[in-house]
Amino acid sequence: SASPVKLAEAAELCVDLARVIDGRDVPALVQRAAELLEAKGVILWAAETSTRTLRPSLTHGYSAKVVSRLGTLDIDGDNVTSLCYRSMRPQVMPAGSPEASGAIAVPLITPSGCAGVLAAEVREPSPSQDLLAMSRIIAAQFAVLAGPADSSDKRSAAEA
């Protein structure tokens, strides 16, 4: 069954994301986002428009070896994360069985387009609409840190 939405905790996370001055503070906020979403793992994918790829920018819940094996994703690829980026719409992937994890992918929307994707492997086999809404709120705050979608040569606070 779906867990209740933790609105007060989400509000605190969003306030803390809005206050980020030092990029070194962001990994702890990604961890808090993962806990709030009850996610086994979270990846913030950054768009590299010059190479038409998405690369893992920040992660939580995955070993460096797993992240290395993931590599980059082709923006035109046949996967939920790439589809989320291209469509600029959240995507949900239900689990194949009741014991397995579901997944969500939410675009990081900026005034100049999509800067990347927040992807999470969530404990809910079929992610609820409330969980998706919560992930969209959190992604909107991370998008502010990501900066403009077309500034691949600029470092964002999330990458510092």
DSSP file with accessible surface (Angstrom, degrees, kcal/mol):
  #  RESIDUE AA STRUCTURE BP1 BP2  ACC     N-H-->O    O-->H-N    N-H-->O    O-->H-N    TCO  KAPPA ALPHA  PHI   PSI    X-CA   Y-CA   Z-CA
    1    1 A S              0   0  165      0, 0.0     2,-0.1     0, 0.0     0, 0.0   0.000 360.0 360.0 360.0 152.5    0.0    0.0    0.0
    2    2 A A        -     0   0   54      1,-0.1     3,-0.1   122,-0.1     0, 0.0  -0.374 360.0-122.1 -71.8 142.5    1.1    3.6   -0.7
    3    3 A S        -     0   0   38      1,-0.1    -1,-0.1    -2,-0.1   125,-0.1  -0.549  35.3 -97.4 -79.4 150.9    2.7    5.5    2.2
    4    4 A P        -     0   0  108      0, 0.0     2,-0.2     0, 0.0    -1,-0.1  -0.368  43.4-102.7 -67.7 148.2    1.0    8.8    3.2
    5    5 A V        -     0   0   61      1,-0.1     2,-1.0    -3,-0.1     3,-0.2  -0.501  24.0-143.0 -71.3 136.7    2.5   12.0    1.7
    6    6 A K     >  +     0   0   65     30,-0.2     4,-2.1    -2,-0.2     5,-0.2  -0.692  28.9 169.2-103.6  79.2    4.8   13.8    4.2
    7    7 A L  H  > S+     0   0  119     -2,-1.0     4,-2.6     1,-0.2    -1,-0.2   0.884  72.5  51.9 -63.9 -41.9    3.9   17.4    3.2
    8    8 A A  H  > S+     0   0   79      1,-0.2     4,-2.1     2,-0.2    -1,-0.2   0.923 112.0  46.9 -63.4 -42.0    5.6   19.1    6.2
    9    9 A E  H  > S+     0   0  112      2,-0.2     4,-2.2     1,-0.2    -1,-0.2   0.880 111.3  52.0 -66.9 -36.7    8.9   17.3    5.5
   10   10 A A  H  X S+     0   0    2     -4,-2.1     4,-2.6     2,-0.2    -2,-0.2   0.915 107.9  51.8 -65.1 -40.9    8.6   18.1    1.8
   11   11 A A  H  X S+     0   0   51     -4,-2.6     4,-2.4     2,-0.2    -2,-0.2   0.924 109.6  49.3 -62.0 -42.9    8.1   21.8    2.6
   12   12 A E  H  X S+     0   0  111     -4,-2.1     4,-2.4     1,-0.2    -1,-0.2   0.909 110.9  50.2 -63.4 -41.1   11.2   21.7    4.8
   13   13 A L  H  X S+     0   0    2     -4,-2.2     4,-2.6     2,-0.2    -2,-0.2   0.935 110.9  49.0 -62.3 -44.9   13.3   20.1    2.1
   14   14 A C  H  X S+     0   0   19     -4,-2.6     4,-2.2     2,-0.2    -2,-0.2   0.901 110.4  50.5 -64.0 -39.9   12.1   22.6   -0.5
   15   15 A V  H  X S+     0   0   58     -4,-2.4     4,-1.1     2,-0.2    -1,-0.2   0.936 111.8  48.2 -61.8 -44.3   13.0   25.5    1.9
   16   16 A D  H  < S+     0   0   44     -4,-2.4     3,-0.3     1,-0.2     4,-0.3   0.884 110.2  51.6 -66.1 -35.7   16.4   24.0    2.4
   17   17 A L  H >< S+     0   0    3     -4,-2.6     3,-1.3     1,-0.2    -1,-0.2   0.900 107.0  53.6 -65.8 -37.7   16.9   23.6   -1.3
   18   18 A A  H 3< S+     0   0   74     -4,-2.2    -1,-0.2     1,-0.3    -2,-0.2   0.765 107.5  53.0 -67.5 -22.1   16.0   27.2   -1.9
   19   19 A R  T 3< S+     0   0  172     -4,-1.1    -1,-0.3    -3,-0.3    -2,-0.2   0.401  76.0 132.7 -93.1   0.4   18.7   28.2    0.6
   20   20 A V    <   +     0   0   24     -3,-1.3     3,-0.1    -4,-0.3   137,-0.1  -0.347  13.1 154.7 -60.9 125.8   21.6   26.3   -1.0
   21   21 A I        +     0   0  163      1,-0.3     2,-0.5    -2,-0.1    -1,-0.2   0.621  65.0  50.3-114.0 -36.8   24.6   28.5   -1.3
   22   22 A D  S >  S-     0   0   51      1,-0.1     3,-2.4   138,-0.0     4,-0.3  -0.912  71.8-143.7-112.5 124.3   27.3   25.8   -1.3
   23   23 A G  G >  S+     0   0    6     -2,-0.5     3,-1.4     1,-0.3    -1,-0.1   0.725  96.5  73.8 -58.0 -21.9   27.1   22.9   -3.7
   24   24 A R  G 3  S+     0   0  193      1,-0.3     4,-0.3     2,-0.2    -1,-0.3   0.691  89.9  60.3 -66.9 -15.6   28.6   20.6   -1.0
   25   25 A D  G <> S+     0   0   87     -3,-2.4     4,-1.0     1,-0.2     3,-0.3   0.663  86.8  77.9 -81.3 -17.5   25.2   20.8    0.8
   26   26 A V  H X> S+     0   0    0     -3,-1.4     4,-2.3    -4,-0.3     3,-0.5   0.886  81.2  60.7 -68.9 -40.7   23.3   19.3   -2.1
   27   27 A P  H 3> S+     0   0   66      0, 0.0     4,-2.2     0, 0.0    -1,-0.2   0.906 104.9  50.8 -55.8 -38.3   24.2   15.6   -1.6
   28   28 A A  H 3> S+     0   0   55     -4,-0.3     4,-2.1    -3,-0.3    -2,-0.2   0.862 109.5  51.4 -65.6 -32.2   22.6   15.6    1.8
   29   29 A L  H <X S+     0   0   13     -4,-1.0     4,-2.3    -3,-0.5    -1,-0.2   0.857 106.9  52.7 -73.1 -34.0   19.5   17.2    0.3
   30   30 A V  H  X S+     0   0    1     -4,-2.3     4,-2.5     2,-0.2    -2,-0.2   0.914 108.9  51.2 -64.0 -40.9   19.4   14.4   -2.4
   31   31 A Q  H  X S+     0   0   83     -4,-2.2     4,-2.4    -5,-0.2    -2,-0.2   0.929 109.3  49.3 -61.5 -44.5   19.5   11.9    0.5
   32   32 A R  H  X S+     0   0   83     -4,-2.1     4,-2.6     1,-0.2    -1,-0.2   0.896 109.6  52.3 -62.3 -38.7   16.6   13.6    2.2
   33   33 A A  H  X S+     0   0    1     -4,-2.3     4,-2.5     2,-0.2    -1,-0.2   0.927 108.7  50.4 -62.2 -43.3   14.7   13.6   -1.0
   34   34 A A  H  <>S+     0   0    1     -4,-2.5     5,-3.0     1,-0.2     4,-0.4   0.925 111.9  47.4 -61.2 -43.2   15.3    9.8   -1.4
   35   35 A E  H ><5S+     0   0  109     -4,-2.4     3,-1.0     3,-0.2    -2,-0.2   0.917 111.7  50.1 -64.6 -42.2   14.1    9.3    2.2
   36   36 A L  H 3<5S+     0   0   19     -4,-2.6   -30,-0.2     1,-0.3    -1,-0.2   0.890 115.1  42.9 -64.1 -38.8   11.0   11.4    1.6
   37   37 A L  T 3<5S-     0   0    2     -4,-2.5    86,-0.3    -5,-0.2    -1,-0.3   0.458 108.7-126.3 -84.5  -0.6   10.1    9.5   -1.6
   38   38 A E  T < 5 +     0   0   54     -3,-1.0    85,-1.8    -4,-0.4     2,-0.4   0.927  53.1 166.3  50.5  49.3   11.0    6.2    0.2
   39   39 A A  E   < -A  122   0A   9     -5,-3.0    83,-0.3    83,-0.2    -1,-0.2  -0.762  45.6-149.3 -99.0 139.4   13.3    5.5   -2.7
   40   40 A K  E    S+     0   0A  88     81,-2.8     2,-0.3    -2,-0.4    82,-0.1   0.805  88.5   0.6 -69.2 -31.7   16.0    2.9   -2.8
   41   41 A G  E     -A  121   0A   0     80,-1.1    80,-2.4    -7,-0.1     2,-0.4  -0.989  61.7-160.9-157.9 150.1   18.0    5.1   -5.0
   42   42 A V  E     -AB 120  60A   2     18,-2.5    18,-2.3    -2,-0.3     2,-0.4  -0.997   6.2-171.6-133.7 138.6   17.8    8.6   -6.7
   43   43 A I  E     -AB 119  59A  10     76,-2.8    76,-2.9    -2,-0.4     2,-0.7  -0.999  13.9-153.1-130.4 129.8   19.7    9.9   -9.6
   44   44 A L  E     -AB 118  58A   8     14,-3.3    13,-3.4    -2,-0.4    14,-1.2  -0.917  20.9-157.2 -96.7 112.1   19.8   13.5  -10.8
   45   45 A W  E     -AB 117  56A  10     72,-3.5    72,-2.0    -2,-0.7     2,-0.4  -0.816   1.7-150.9 -93.0 129.2   20.6   13.2  -14.5
   46   46 A A  E     -AB 116  55A  15      9,-3.1     9,-2.5    -2,-0.5     2,-0.3  -0.841  16.2-123.2-102.1 136.2   22.0   16.3  -16.2
   47   47 A A  E     - B   0  54A  10     68,-2.7     2,-0.7    -2,-0.4     7,-0.2  -0.607  15.7-164.1 -79.3 132.7   21.5   17.0  -19.8
   48   48 A E  E >>> - B   0  53A  38      5,-3.2     5,-1.8    -2,-0.3     4,-1.0  -0.887   9.0-176.4-111.6  90.9   24.5   17.4  -22.0
   49   49 A T  T 345S+     0   0   57     -2,-0.7     3,-0.2   100,-0.3    -1,-0.1   0.829  76.6  60.8 -65.0 -29.4   22.9   19.0  -25.0
   50   50 A S  T 345S+     0   0   93      1,-0.2    -1,-0.2    -3,-0.1   100,-0.0   0.855 118.7  28.3 -67.1 -31.6   26.1   19.1  -27.1
   51   51 A T  T <45S-     0   0   86     -3,-0.7    -1,-0.2     2,-0.2    -2,-0.2   0.407 104.8-125.5-106.4  -0.6   26.4   15.3  -27.0
   52   52 A R  T  <5 +     0   0  115     -4,-1.0    23,-2.6     1,-0.2    24,-0.4   0.901  69.2 122.3  55.0  45.5   22.6   14.6  -26.7
   53   53 A T  E   < -BC  48  74A  24     -5,-1.8    -5,-3.2    21,-0.2     2,-0.4  -0.890  59.4-135.2-131.2 163.3   23.1   12.6  -23.5
   54   54 A L  E     -BC  47  73A   0     19,-2.7    19,-2.8    -2,-0.3    -7,-0.2  -0.969  25.0-168.0-113.4 133.7   22.1   12.5  -19.9
   55   55 A R  E     -B   46   0A  62     -9,-2.5    -9,-3.1    -2,-0.4     2,-0.4  -0.946  31.6-102.6-123.5 146.4   24.8   11.9  -17.3
   56   56 A P  E     +B   45   0A  30      0, 0.0   -11,-0.2     0, 0.0     3,-0.1  -0.528  41.7 171.7 -66.8 120.3   24.4   11.0  -13.7
   57   57 A S  E     +     0   0A  31    -13,-3.4     2,-0.3     1,-0.4   -12,-0.2   0.859  66.6   5.9 -95.6 -50.3   25.2   14.3  -11.8
   58   58 A L  E    S-B   44   0A  26    -14,-1.2   -14,-3.3     2,-0.0    -1,-0.4  -0.995  70.1-177.6-135.8 142.6   24.2   13.4   -8.2
   59   59 A T  E     -B   43   0A  50     -2,-0.3     2,-0.3   -16,-0.2   -16,-0.2  -0.940  11.8-170.3-137.2 159.3   23.2   10.0   -6.8
   60   60 A H  E    S+B   42   0A  57    -18,-2.3   -18,-2.5    -2,-0.3     3,-0.1  -0.966  72.8  21.3-147.6 134.7   22.0    8.5   -3.6
   61   61 A G  S    S+     0   0   51     -2,-0.3     2,-0.4     1,-0.2   -18,-0.1   0.396  98.7  95.0  95.4  -3.9   21.6    4.8   -2.8
   62   62 A Y  S    S-     0   0   61    -20,-0.2    -1,-0.2     4,-0.0    -3,-0.1  -0.957  73.0-118.8-122.1 143.1   23.8    3.4   -5.5
   63   63 A S     >  -     0   0   64     -2,-0.4     4,-2.4     1,-0.1     5,-0.2  -0.305  29.5-111.4 -71.9 159.9   27.5    2.4   -5.3
   64   64 A A  H  > S+     0   0   86      1,-0.2     4,-2.6     2,-0.2     5,-0.2   0.864 119.6  57.2 -59.0 -34.4   30.0    4.2   -7.5
   65   65 A K  H  > S+     0   0  150      2,-0.2     4,-2.1     1,-0.2    -1,-0.2   0.919 107.3  46.2 -64.8 -43.1   30.4    0.9   -9.4
   66   66 A V  H  > S+     0   0   47      2,-0.2     4,-1.8     1,-0.2    -2,-0.2   0.935 113.1  49.2 -65.6 -44.6   26.7    0.8  -10.3
   67   67 A V  H  X S+     0   0   28     -4,-2.4     4,-1.5     1,-0.2    -2,-0.2   0.919 110.2  51.9 -62.3 -39.8   26.7    4.5  -11.3
   68   68 A S  H  < S+     0   0   93     -4,-2.6    -1,-0.2     1,-0.2    -2,-0.2   0.904 108.2  51.2 -62.7 -41.3   29.8    3.9  -13.4
   69   69 A R  H  < S+     0   0  177     -4,-2.1    -1,-0.2     1,-0.2    -2,-0.2   0.822 103.9  58.9 -66.1 -30.8   28.1    0.9  -15.2
   70   70 A L  H  < S+     0   0   70     -4,-1.8    -1,-0.2     1,-0.2    -2,-0.2   0.882  82.1 167.9 -64.2 -38.2   25.0    3.1  -15.9
   71   71 A G     <  -     0   0   31     -4,-1.5     2,-0.3    -3,-0.2    -1,-0.2  -0.279  48.1 -30.1  61.0-142.9   27.2    5.5  -17.8
   72   72 A T        -     0   0   85    -17,-0.1     2,-0.4    -3,-0.1   -17,-0.2  -0.704  57.2-132.6-105.9 160.7   25.3    8.1  -19.9
   73   73 A L  E     -C   54   0A  32    -19,-2.8   -19,-2.7    -2,-0.3     2,-0.3  -0.933  20.6-119.8-112.5 137.5   21.9    7.7  -21.5
   74   74 A D  E >   -C   53   0A  87     -2,-0.4     3,-2.5   -21,-0.2   -21,-0.2  -0.579  19.3-134.9 -71.3 129.1   21.2    8.7  -25.1
   75   75 A I  T 3  S+     0   0    2    -23,-2.6    11,-0.3    -2,-0.3    -1,-0.2   0.853 109.2  48.4 -55.9 -31.7   18.5   11.5  -25.0
   76   76 A D  T 3  S+     0   0   88    -24,-0.4    -1,-0.3     2,-0.1   -23,-0.1   0.327  90.8 129.6 -90.6  10.2   16.8    9.6  -27.9
   77   77 A G    <   -     0   0   14     -3,-2.5     2,-1.3     1,-0.1    -4,-0.0  -0.109  69.5-113.0 -67.0 162.2   17.1    6.3  -26.0
   78   78 A D  S    S+     0   0  169      4,-0.1     2,-0.3     5,-0.0    -1,-0.1  -0.628  78.5 101.0 -96.1  71.6   14.2    3.8  -25.3
   79   79 A N  S  > S-     0   0   52     -2,-1.3     4,-2.4     1,-0.1     5,-0.2  -0.967  82.0-107.1-149.9 163.4   14.0    4.2  -21.6
   80   80 A V  H  > S+     0   0   36     -2,-0.3     4,-2.5     1,-0.2     5,-0.2   0.876 115.7  52.2 -62.3 -39.4   11.8    6.0  -19.0
   81   81 A T  H  > S+     0   0   22      2,-0.2     4,-2.2     1,-0.2    -1,-0.2   0.941 112.3  43.7 -66.0 -47.3   14.5    8.6  -18.2
   82   82 A S  H  > S+     0   0    0      2,-0.2     4,-2.8     1,-0.2     5,-0.2   0.910 113.5  51.7 -64.6 -41.0   15.1    9.6  -21.8
   83   83 A L  H  X S+     0   0   68     -4,-2.4     4,-2.8     1,-0.2     6,-0.3   0.917 108.5  52.2 -61.8 -41.1   11.4    9.7  -22.5
   84   84 A C  H  X>S+     0   0    0     -4,-2.5     4,-1.8    -5,-0.2     5,-0.8   0.933 111.4  46.8 -59.3 -46.0   10.9   11.9  -19.5
   85   85 A Y  H  <5S+     0   0   32     -4,-2.2    -2,-0.2     2,-0.2    -1,-0.2   0.946 115.6  44.3 -61.9 -49.7   13.5   14.3  -20.8
   86   86 A R  H  <5S+     0   0  101     -4,-2.8    -2,-0.2   -11,-0.3    -1,-0.2   0.898 121.9  37.1 -63.9 -42.7   12.2   14.4  -24.3
   87   87 A S  H  <5S-     0   0   47     -4,-2.8    -1,-0.2    -5,-0.2    -2,-0.2   0.675  94.4-139.0 -83.8 -18.1    8.6   14.8  -23.4
   88   88 A M  T  <5 +     0   0   89     -4,-1.8    -3,-0.2    -5,-0.3    -4,-0.1   0.826  67.4 116.1  56.2  35.4    9.2   17.1  -20.4
   89   89 A R  S   <S-     0   0  168     -5,-0.8    -1,-0.2    -6,-0.3    -2,-0.2  -0.985  74.6-100.8-130.9 143.2    6.5   15.0  -18.6
   90   90 A P        -     0   0   31      0, 0.0     2,-0.4     0, 0.0    16,-0.2  -0.278  37.0-156.0 -59.7 148.3    6.8   12.7  -15.6
   91   91 A Q  E     -D  105   0A  46     14,-2.9    14,-2.3    41,-0.0     2,-0.4  -0.968   6.0-160.4-128.5 144.8    7.0    9.1  -16.3
   92   92 A V  E     -D  104   0A  52     -2,-0.4    12,-0.2    12,-0.2    34,-0.0  -0.975   3.0-167.4-125.5 136.9    6.1    6.1  -14.1
   93   93 A M  E     -D  103   0A  99     10,-3.1    10,-2.2    -2,-0.4    -2,-0.0  -0.933  16.4-146.7-124.7 105.7    7.2    2.6  -14.5
   94   94 A P        -     0   0   78      0, 0.0    32,-0.2     0, 0.0     7,-0.1  -0.331  28.3-100.2 -65.8 155.0    5.3    0.0  -12.4
   95   95 A A        -     0   0   24     30,-3.6     7,-0.1     5,-0.2     8,-0.0  -0.311  20.9-124.0 -71.3 158.4    7.2   -3.0  -11.1
   96   96 A G  S    S+     0   0   89      5,-0.2    -1,-0.1     1,-0.1     6,-0.1   0.677  94.0  19.3 -76.5 -17.8    7.0   -6.3  -12.8
   97   97 A S  S >  S-     0   0   45      4,-0.1     3,-1.3    28,-0.1    -1,-0.1  -0.971  85.0-105.4-147.8 161.5    5.8   -8.0   -9.5
   98   98 A P  T 3  S+     0   0  102      0, 0.0    28,-0.1     0, 0.0    -3,-0.1   0.764 119.2  51.4 -61.4 -24.5    4.4   -6.9   -6.2
   99   99 A E  T 3  S+     0   0  158      2,-0.1     2,-0.1    26,-0.1    -3,-0.0   0.630  97.6  84.9 -86.6 -14.5    7.7   -7.4   -4.4
  100  100 A A  S <  S-     0   0   37     -3,-1.3     2,-0.3     1,-0.1    -5,-0.2  -0.329  82.4-101.2 -87.4 169.2    9.7   -5.4   -6.9
  101  101 A S        -     0   0   23     -7,-0.1    -5,-0.2    -2,-0.1    22,-0.2  -0.647  25.5-143.1 -89.7 146.7   10.4   -1.6   -7.0
  102  102 A G  E     - E   0 122A   2     20,-1.4    20,-1.8    22,-0.9     2,-0.3  -0.394  17.6-138.4 -91.9 178.0    8.6    0.9   -9.2
  103  103 A A  E     -DE  93 121A  24    -10,-2.2   -10,-3.1    18,-0.2     2,-0.3  -0.991  13.0-166.1-141.8 149.1   10.3    3.8  -10.8
  104  104 A I  E     -DE  92 120A   2     16,-2.3    16,-2.5    -2,-0.3     2,-0.4  -0.965   1.4-167.3-130.2 149.5    9.5    7.5  -11.5
  105  105 A A  E     -DE  91 119A   1    -14,-2.3   -14,-2.9    -2,-0.3    14,-0.2  -0.986   9.0-176.0-136.8 126.7   11.3   10.0  -13.7
  106  106 A V  E     - E   0 118A   3     12,-2.9    12,-3.1    -2,-0.4   -21,-0.1  -0.988  25.1-119.0-128.6 130.5   10.5   13.7  -13.4
  107  107 A P  E     - E   0 117A  11      0, 0.0     2,-1.0     0, 0.0    10,-0.3  -0.358  13.6-133.0 -69.9 147.0   11.9   16.4  -15.6
  108  108 A L  E     - E   0 116A   7      8,-2.9     7,-3.1   -63,-0.1     8,-0.6  -0.846  33.8-161.9 -96.2  94.0   14.0   19.3  -14.2
  109  109 A I  E     + E   0 114A  81     -2,-1.0     5,-0.2     5,-0.2    34,-0.1  -0.680  15.1 173.8 -88.8 130.3   12.2   22.1  -15.9
  110  110 A T  E >   - E   0 113A  14      3,-3.3     3,-1.9    -2,-0.4    34,-0.1  -0.775  50.3 -93.9-121.8 172.0   13.9   25.5  -16.2
  111  111 A P  T 3  S+     0   0  146      0, 0.0     3,-0.1     0, 0.0    -2,-0.0   0.798 126.8  46.9 -58.7 -25.9   12.8   28.7  -18.1
  112  112 A S  T 3  S-     0   0   56      1,-0.3     2,-0.3     0, 0.0    -3,-0.0   0.317 125.1 -85.0-100.9  10.6   14.9   27.6  -21.1
  113  113 A G  E <  S- E   0 110A  21     -3,-1.9    -3,-3.3    36,-0.1     2,-0.6  -0.880  75.7 -15.1 128.8-158.4   13.7   24.0  -21.2
  114  114 A C  E     - E   0 109A   7     -2,-0.3    -5,-0.2    -5,-0.2     3,-0.1  -0.749  44.5-177.2 -91.1 123.3   14.5   20.7  -19.6
  115  115 A A  E     -     0   0A  10     -7,-3.1   -68,-2.7    -2,-0.6     2,-0.3   0.583  61.7 -56.7 -94.1 -12.7   17.9   20.6  -17.7
  116  116 A G  E     -AE  46 108A   0     -8,-0.6    -8,-2.9   -70,-0.3     2,-0.4  -0.985  58.3 -80.0 164.9-159.9   17.7   17.0  -16.7
  117  117 A V  E     -AE  45 107A   0    -72,-2.0   -72,-3.5    -2,-0.3     2,-0.6  -0.999  14.1-143.6-143.1 137.5   15.7   14.4  -14.9
  118  118 A L  E     -AE  44 106A   0    -12,-3.1   -12,-2.9    -2,-0.4     2,-0.4  -0.927  30.3-174.8 -95.6 117.5   15.2   13.3  -11.3
  119  119 A A  E     -AE  43 105A  14    -76,-2.9   -76,-2.8    -2,-0.6     2,-0.4  -0.946   3.5-176.7-117.2 138.2   14.8    9.5  -11.4
  120  120 A A  E     -AE  42 104A   4    -16,-2.5   -16,-2.3    -2,-0.4     2,-0.8  -0.999  26.9-143.8-138.5 137.5   14.0    7.4   -8.4
  121  121 A E  E     -AE  41 103A  67    -80,-2.4   -81,-2.8    -2,-0.4   -80,-1.1  -0.897  37.9-163.3 -94.6 105.8   13.6    3.7   -7.7
  122  122 A V  E     -AE  39 102A   0    -20,-1.8   -20,-1.4    -2,-0.8   -83,-0.2  -0.627  28.9-127.4-101.1 156.1   10.7    3.7   -5.3
  123  123 A R  S    S+     0   0  140    -85,-1.8   -84,-0.1   -86,-0.3    -1,-0.1   0.749  85.8  92.7 -71.4 -25.4    9.5    1.1   -2.9
  124  124 A E  S    S-     0   0   19    -86,-0.2   -22,-0.9     1,-0.2    -2,-0.2  -0.579  70.0-148.7 -71.2 124.1    5.9    1.3   -4.2
  125  125 A P  S    S+     0   0   48      0, 0.0   -30,-3.6     0, 0.0   -22,-0.2   0.853  97.2  28.4 -62.6 -31.3    5.5   -1.4   -6.9
  126  126 A S  S    S-     0   0   82    -32,-0.2  -124,-0.1   -24,-0.1    -3,-0.0  -0.860  98.4-131.3-128.8  93.7    3.0    1.0   -8.6
  127  127 A P        -     0   0    9      0, 0.0   -24,-0.0     0, 0.0     2,-0.0  -0.169  23.8-127.5 -52.7 132.1    3.9    4.6   -7.7
  128  128 A S     >  -     0   0   28      1,-0.1     4,-2.2  -125,-0.1     5,-0.2  -0.292  16.7-113.2 -76.9 163.6    0.9    6.5   -6.5
  129  129 A Q  H  > S+     0   0  143      1,-0.2     4,-2.6     2,-0.2     5,-0.2   0.856 118.9  55.2 -63.9 -34.8   -0.3    9.9   -7.9
  130  130 A D  H  > S+     0   0  103      2,-0.2     4,-2.5     1,-0.2    -1,-0.2   0.912 107.9  48.0 -65.3 -41.0    0.6   11.4   -4.5
  131  131 A L  H  > S+     0   0   16      2,-0.2     4,-2.5     1,-0.2    -2,-0.2   0.917 112.1  49.6 -65.4 -40.7    4.2   10.1   -4.7
  132  132 A L  H  X S+     0   0   20     -4,-2.2     4,-2.1     2,-0.2    -2,-0.2   0.926 110.6  50.0 -64.1 -42.6    4.4   11.4   -8.3
  133  133 A A  H  X S+     0   0   47     -4,-2.6     4,-2.0     2,-0.2    -2,-0.2   0.923 110.6  50.1 -61.9 -42.9    3.1   14.8   -7.2
  134  134 A M  H  X S+     0   0    8     -4,-2.5     4,-2.3     1,-0.2    -2,-0.2   0.923 109.5  51.0 -62.1 -41.6    5.7   14.9   -4.3
  135  135 A S  H  X S+     0   0    0     -4,-2.5     4,-2.8     1,-0.2    -1,-0.2   0.874 107.9  53.2 -66.0 -33.3    8.5   14.0   -6.7
  136  136 A R  H  X S+     0   0  140     -4,-2.1     4,-2.0     2,-0.2    -1,-0.2   0.895 108.3  49.9 -68.0 -39.5    7.4   16.8   -9.0
  137  137 A I  H  X S+     0   0   79     -4,-2.0     4,-1.3     2,-0.2    -2,-0.2   0.940 114.3  44.6 -62.4 -47.0    7.5   19.4   -6.2
  138  138 A I  H  X S+     0   0    0     -4,-2.3     4,-2.2     1,-0.2     3,-0.3   0.919 111.4  52.8 -65.3 -42.9   11.0   18.2   -5.2
  139  139 A A  H  X S+     0   0    0     -4,-2.8     4,-2.5     1,-0.2    -1,-0.2   0.880 103.1  58.8 -61.8 -36.1   12.2   18.1   -8.9
  140  140 A A  H  X S+     0   0   56     -4,-2.0     4,-1.0     1,-0.2    -1,-0.2   0.899 107.9  46.1 -61.1 -37.8   11.0   21.7   -9.3
  141  141 A Q  H  X S+     0   0   51     -4,-1.3     4,-1.0    -3,-0.3     3,-0.4   0.907 112.0  49.5 -71.7 -41.1   13.4   22.8   -6.5
  142  142 A F  H  X S+     0   0    5     -4,-2.2     4,-1.6     1,-0.2     3,-0.3   0.852 103.0  63.1 -65.1 -31.5   16.3   20.8   -7.8
  143  143 A A  H  X S+     0   0    2     -4,-2.5     4,-1.3     1,-0.2    -1,-0.2   0.868  95.5  58.8 -61.5 -35.3   15.7   22.4  -11.3
  144  144 A V  H  < S+     0   0  109     -4,-1.0     3,-0.3    -3,-0.4    -1,-0.2   0.906 108.5  45.4 -60.2 -38.6   16.5   25.8   -9.8
  145  145 A L  H  < S+     0   0   19     -4,-1.0    13,-0.8    -3,-0.3    12,-0.8   0.794 104.4  63.4 -73.3 -28.0   19.9   24.4   -8.8
  146  146 A A  H  < S-     0   0   24     -4,-1.6    -1,-0.2    10,-0.1    -2,-0.2   0.794  94.4-155.1 -69.1 -29.0   20.4   22.8  -12.2
  147  147 A G     <  -     0   0   20     -4,-1.3    -1,-0.1    -3,-0.3    -2,-0.1  -0.201  43.1 -11.4  81.7-176.0   20.4   26.2  -14.0
  148  148 A P    >   -     0   0   64      0, 0.0     3,-1.3     0, 0.0   -34,-0.1  -0.227  61.7-128.4 -59.8 144.9   19.4   26.9  -17.6
  149  149 A A  T 3  S+     0   0   14      1,-0.2  -100,-0.3   -36,-0.1     3,-0.1   0.772 104.8  51.6 -65.4 -27.4   19.1   23.8  -19.9
  150  150 A D  T 3  S+     0   0  115      1,-0.2     2,-0.3  -102,-0.1    -1,-0.2   0.232  84.6  89.1 -99.9  18.8   21.4   25.2  -22.5
  151  151 A S    X   +     0   0   15     -3,-1.3     3,-1.8     1,-0.2    -1,-0.2  -0.377  38.1 148.4-111.8  57.3   24.4   26.1  -20.3
  152  152 A S  T 3  S+     0   0   53     -2,-0.3    -1,-0.2     1,-0.3    -2,-0.1   0.719  72.2  58.4 -64.0 -18.3   26.3   22.9  -20.4
  153  153 A D  T 3  S+     0   0  136     -3,-0.2     2,-0.4     2,-0.1    -1,-0.3   0.608  93.8  79.7 -88.0  -9.1   29.6   24.8  -20.0
  154  154 A K  S <  S-     0   0  136     -3,-1.8     2,-0.4     1,-0.0    -3,-0.1  -0.786  79.4-128.5 -98.2 142.1   28.5   26.5  -16.7
  155  155 A R        -     0   0  178     -2,-0.4     2,-0.2     2,-0.0    -2,-0.1  -0.696  22.5-146.7 -86.6 137.0   28.7   24.6  -13.4
  156  156 A S    >>  -     0   0   15     -2,-0.4     3,-1.1     1,-0.1     4,-1.0  -0.546  27.8-106.7 -95.6 168.4   25.6   24.6  -11.4
  157  157 A A  G >4 S+     0   0   34    -12,-0.8     3,-0.5     1,-0.3  -131,-0.2   0.867 120.7  59.4 -60.2 -33.7   25.4   24.6   -7.6
  158  158 A A  G 34 S+     0   0   10    -13,-0.8    -1,-0.3     1,-0.2   -12,-0.1   0.731 110.3  41.0 -69.9 -19.4   24.4   20.9   -7.8
  159  159 A E  G <4        0   0   64     -3,-1.1    -1,-0.2   -14,-0.2    -2,-0.2   0.518 360.0 360.0-104.1  -8.9   27.6   20.0   -9.5
  160  160 A A    <<        0   0   66     -4,-1.0    -3,-0.0    -3,-0.5  -138,-0.0  -0.182 360.0 360.0 -67.0 360.0   30.0   22.2   -7.5
